[in-house]
Amino acid sequence: MESVEYIRDLLKESVPVSVAIVIGACYSLYYLLYIVKKPLVACNDKKLQSFLNKYCPSLKEKYWPTFWCFEARAQTVLRTIIKSFPKVKYESETLVTPDGGEIKLDWYQNNNDVYPEEATRPTIVMLPGLTGRFNQSYILHFVQEAARLNYRSVVFNNRGNGGSQLLTARTYCAANTEDLELVVSHLKQKYPGAPVIGVGVSLGGMILFNYLAKTGENCGLVAGMCISVAWNVFESVLELEKPVNKFLLNRTLAKNLVDNVKKNIDLFENHFDMEHVLKSRTIREFDERFTCRVFGYPSWQEYYKDACLHDKVHALEIPVLCLSAADDPFSPMHAIPIEDAMCNDNIAIVVPSHGGHIGFLEGLFPRQQGYMDRLFSEFVNGIFTYGTTALKKD
């Protein structure tokens, strides 16, 4: 009788352990079979393909997203909490715009003996996301990687961001490239012998892409890299207004936009119905009530049509690498212009199956360098070191 009770107690203790083992095994099997994959690389040009194969080895490897955090929204949200914030000592500069506004540039000069002539040091101009600035974790990691490679970095903070004052009744938007044109022109005047690469993230990537499509080979840059962009803004809005995304992502970003405007409400209250603007609860509402009116669009639909990237791939005339996760909650997979990329020799779109929006976390505790940072380092170093000859057209 005692032996029967002993066996019964042993079973009670072992069953939960056995269940946990089975669940863990199933989870691991699912992760290995369906999560860990090589990224899709949409690229038509043989020279660009060869360049990426040689100088961006991460594209030939499987992407292993963080084992316990590969879901898109988890990657998106936890990145802002988990990633470290490398210490960077910037030097700030203020540009005055033709309309009387100001733009703040944050420089990391990275002075060393590798490029004794400062005018020739390769430079990366970085464009943060929607309400981002120089101290975002992803920007700090990019600056850290660039410094390791002996390159100069400059962060272009949009008007009213990064410590700059908003002096006029004008902010920024995905379709307007005038401020970026001013910044690039300033960089070329300041360091005429320095090659420049543009790297934009989310909204910053959209501004950069629109700038490159508009200016073509006269853009003043040798290459571009766009990360987690909204390719088709209409599709992105639909994704962000789905219940979970609306609660976790959309409302937070809309609140940040409203807060930015609220700090400068005296500049706008004579031009717009600010009470209505301050009640915006989604990005679309904010754009309808504020952004499209600031930039003269008759409707949010016209603004979004102008901001879209998917129909401008053909206009690129310098090498551009785009990184977009297939599960990005800001931009669905079906909106990524894979077929269009196969018709332009100047673009490669990299699509990992996971990564979320500006996530791309990897490793057990992903505080340090991640997939996005490695690809950034490989691409900019390849371009600055070998790009001019390796990508030269016949």
Secondary structure, 3 states (H helix, E strand, C coil): CHHHHHHHHHHHHHHHHHHHHHHHHHHHHHHHHHHCECCEEECCCHHHHHHHHHHCHHHHCCECECCCCCCHHHHHHHHHHHCCCCCCCCEEEEEECCCCCEEEEEEECCCCCCCCCHHHCCEEEEECCCCCCCCCHHHHHHHHHHHHCCCEEEEEECCCCCCCCCCCCCCCCCCCCHHHHHHHHHHHHHCCCCCEEEEEECHHHHHHHHHHHHHHHHCCCCEEEEECCCCCHHHHHHHHCCHHHHHHHHHHHHHHHHHHHHCCHHHHCCCCCHHHHCCCCCHHHHHHHHHHHHCCCCCHHHHHHHHCCCCCHHHCCCCEEEECCCCCCCCCHHHCCHHHHCCCCCEEEEECCCCCCCCCCECCCCCCCCHHHHHHHHHHHHHHHHHHHHCCCC
